[in-house]
């Protein structure tokens, strides 16, 4: 599906938030997808290839896709806040999207994220549910959970039963065992891509295909 893409600046809690917003061309808008990128300290940005793949996948499904840069990345102001302020910024971007694209709050909201971005989306989903504005569904790829070498220990929030979890069997950044240990108490299935590393080198199309097949 073709889309119009614009770079926009949104006023956030600690300054400007730089966002790539893409809207499908033609047809009825089916929803809003908020897409979160990997850890800024590791070079994560909204142009990351997995994040880009998630955005293009939701465009294919008829959703508007918004990809903010987290604090301190690109044109986004502020400093990295370990997933606390980043969730505040995601809330701000979602509020902007609602105002711009869905003032009546009639469209479903999908939350998608990769690695640290997936971790942040679990926190955002929890906050939205607590306020009576639960997301339609989550799509999480390479989710940061448990102890991640060189980073921190992630106390990743529990997620709804229909959350779509995708992980690489050869992920050495966030070992598959971490995600399985987080998912097991929730009885959550995990879709494992054989041979895939953390960044899904040469397997990005599989992410697209899995989400499209599973979403509706």
Buried (B, 14 or more C-beta within 10 A) or exposed (E): EEBEEEEBEBEBEBBBBBBBBBBBEEEEBBBBBBBBBBBBBBEBBBEBEBBBBBBBBBBBBBBBBBBBBBBBBBEBBBEBBBBEBBBBBBBBBBEBBBEBBBEEEEBBBBBBBBBBBBBBBBBBBBBBBEEEEBBBBBBBBBBBBBEBEEBBEBEBBBBBEEBBBBBBEBBEBBBBEBBBEBBEEEEBEBBBBEEBBBBBEEBBEBBBEBBEEEBE
